[in-house]
């Protein structure tokens, strides 16, 4: 345990809110960035590992455009910005995300794995869908009692008479198979024609390809990283990827997979966040400080490292870099002048 960290002073969600209020009362500008970065630095000092957060506002009300909070191609720019200049091959990646593009996730994994040989993914609350896929590129996943993963079955955007709707690829394939059986009776054609008319000519092929992509990516990453040098690594990786992608198993794309099921039933390598109480408090302090940032600013996605270098997505479709603190910093609850660059 780091002797400079007193666990009794670690704030809860409400404690960090009080910290923010006190700084605001003192006239400190943008206290959200100062507090969030303070706990990111503390986490880095405690673990001696690089720390990067990839978090979005999806679990809080207020975000209007799903694309802004989801994993997308723009996130590569964010990762490049915050990874640049980091030293060492060990990374703690803190993820809080609803998921998004499997293709963008693949690009993120490819990039991170060229920079770091030891990646630990930490889930302070939830990493769903493609964010679960991202977590599967880790050497190990850290979860708390309250943390969740989610199914990785791909969702297809279908334009219906009621507007665009995301539908599980497996459900579309199952529905088409059912239609083929029932339409052998001509009396059922009238019922099925309006439903089948929603499907474009390539949709079924796209569904199968999307399924194959999710399974193959997760299987490859698990075999290469989480289960490397283990017996039956390929078989175990394939079984886990197939299970996570099975819509029939989960019934809903939004189902939450708790830590015990992820580890004991599915077979992922999961470490308990509570095993190290100081580590847990630091991780949750970073998480709470970031959620306060979402509540108090227009930010809807933050990618940031422990040095304060950040790439922030704003709801108004504006991306900006939060400047790295050069003159002021908060350390141990006190505002002090920096005598040298934070790096």
Secondary structure in CASP SS format (residue, H / E / C, confidence):
PFRMAT SS
TARGET T0000
AUTHOR 0000-0000-0000
METHOD secondary structure of the structure
MODEL  1
X C 1.00
X C 1.00
X C 1.00
X C 1.00
X C 1.00
X C 1.00
X H 1.00
X H 1.00
X H 1.00
X C 1.00
X C 1.00
X C 1.00
X H 1.00
X H 1.00
X H 1.00
X H 1.00
X H 1.00
X H 1.00
X H 1.00
X H 1.00
X H 1.00
X H 1.00
X H 1.00
X H 1.00
X H 1.00
X C 1.00
X C 1.00
X C 1.00
X C 1.00
X C 1.00
X H 1.00
X H 1.00
X H 1.00
X H 1.00
X H 1.00
X H 1.00
X H 1.00
X H 1.00
X H 1.00
X H 1.00
X H 1.00
X H 1.00
X H 1.00
X H 1.00
X H 1.00
X H 1.00
X H 1.00
X C 1.00
X C 1.00
X E 1.00
X E 1.00
X E 1.00
X E 1.00
X E 1.00
X E 1.00
X E 1.00
X C 1.00
X C 1.00
X C 1.00
X C 1.00
X C 1.00
X C 1.00
X C 1.00
X C 1.00
X C 1.00
X H 1.00
X H 1.00
X H 1.00
X H 1.00
X C 1.00
X E 1.00
X C 1.00
X C 1.00
X C 1.00
X H 1.00
X H 1.00
X H 1.00
X H 1.00
X H 1.00
X H 1.00
X H 1.00
X H 1.00
X H 1.00
X C 1.00
X C 1.00
X C 1.00
X C 1.00
X C 1.00
X C 1.00
X E 1.00
X E 1.00
X E 1.00
X E 1.00
X E 1.00
X E 1.00
X E 1.00
X E 1.00
X C 1.00
X C 1.00
X E 1.00
X C 1.00
X H 1.00
X H 1.00
X H 1.00
X H 1.00
X H 1.00
X H 1.00
X H 1.00
X H 1.00
X H 1.00
X H 1.00
X H 1.00
X H 1.00
X H 1.00
X H 1.00
X C 1.00
X C 1.00
X E 1.00
X E 1.00
X E 1.00
X E 1.00
X E 1.00
X E 1.00
X C 1.00
X C 1.00
X E 1.00
X E 1.00
X C 1.00
X C 1.00
X H 1.00
X H 1.00
X H 1.00
X H 1.00
X H 1.00
X H 1.00
X C 1.00
X C 1.00
X C 1.00
X C 1.00
X E 1.00
X E 1.00
X E 1.00
X E 1.00
X C 1.00
X C 1.00
X C 1.00
X C 1.00
X E 1.00
X E 1.00
X E 1.00
X C 1.00
X C 1.00
X C 1.00
X C 1.00
X E 1.00
X E 1.00
X E 1.00
X E 1.00
X E 1.00
X E 1.00
X C 1.00
X C 1.00
X E 1.00
X E 1.00
X E 1.00
X E 1.00
X E 1.00
X E 1.00
X H 1.00
X H 1.00
X H 1.00
X H 1.00
X H 1.00
X H 1.00
X H 1.00
X H 1.00
X H 1.00
X H 1.00
X H 1.00
X H 1.00
X H 1.00
X H 1.00
X C 1.00
X C 1.00
X C 1.00
X H 1.00
X H 1.00
X H 1.00
X H 1.00
X H 1.00
X H 1.00
X H 1.00
X H 1.00
X H 1.00
X H 1.00
X H 1.00
X C 1.00
X C 1.00
X C 1.00
X C 1.00
X C 1.00
X C 1.00
X H 1.00
X H 1.00
X H 1.00
X H 1.00
X H 1.00
X H 1.00
X H 1.00
X H 1.00
X H 1.00
X H 1.00
X H 1.00
X H 1.00
X H 1.00
X H 1.00
X H 1.00
X H 1.00
X H 1.00
X H 1.00
X H 1.00
X H 1.00
X H 1.00
X H 1.00
X H 1.00
X H 1.00
X C 1.00
X C 1.00
X C 1.00
X C 1.00
X C 1.00
X C 1.00
X H 1.00
X H 1.00
X H 1.00
X H 1.00
X H 1.00
X H 1.00
X H 1.00
X H 1.00
X H 1.00
X H 1.00
X H 1.00
X H 1.00
X C 1.00
X C 1.00
X H 1.00
X H 1.00
X H 1.00
X H 1.00
X C 1.00
X C 1.00
X C 1.00
X C 1.00
X C 1.00
X E 1.00
X E 1.00
X E 1.00
X H 1.00
X H 1.00
X H 1.00
X H 1.00
X H 1.00
X H 1.00
X H 1.00
X H 1.00
X C 1.00
X C 1.00
X C 1.00
X E 1.00
X E 1.00
X E 1.00
X H 1.00
X H 1.00
X H 1.00
X C 1.00
X H 1.00
X H 1.00
X H 1.00
X H 1.00
X H 1.00
X H 1.00
X H 1.00
X H 1.00
X H 1.00
X H 1.00
X H 1.00
X H 1.00
X H 1.00
X H 1.00
X H 1.00
X H 1.00
X H 1.00
X H 1.00
X H 1.00
X H 1.00
X C 1.00
X C 1.00
X E 1.00
X E 1.00
X E 1.00
X E 1.00
X E 1.00
X E 1.00
X E 1.00
X C 1.00
X C 1.00
X C 1.00
X C 1.00
X E 1.00
X E 1.00
X E 1.00
X E 1.00
X E 1.00
X C 1.00
X C 1.00
X C 1.00
X E 1.00
X E 1.00
X E 1.00
X C 1.00
X C 1.00
X C 1.00
X C 1.00
X C 1.00
X C 1.00
X C 1.00
X E 1.00
X E 1.00
X E 1.00
X E 1.00
X C 1.00
X C 1.00
X E 1.00
X E 1.00
X E 1.00
X E 1.00
X C 1.00
X C 1.00
X C 1.00
X C 1.00
X C 1.00
X C 1.00
END
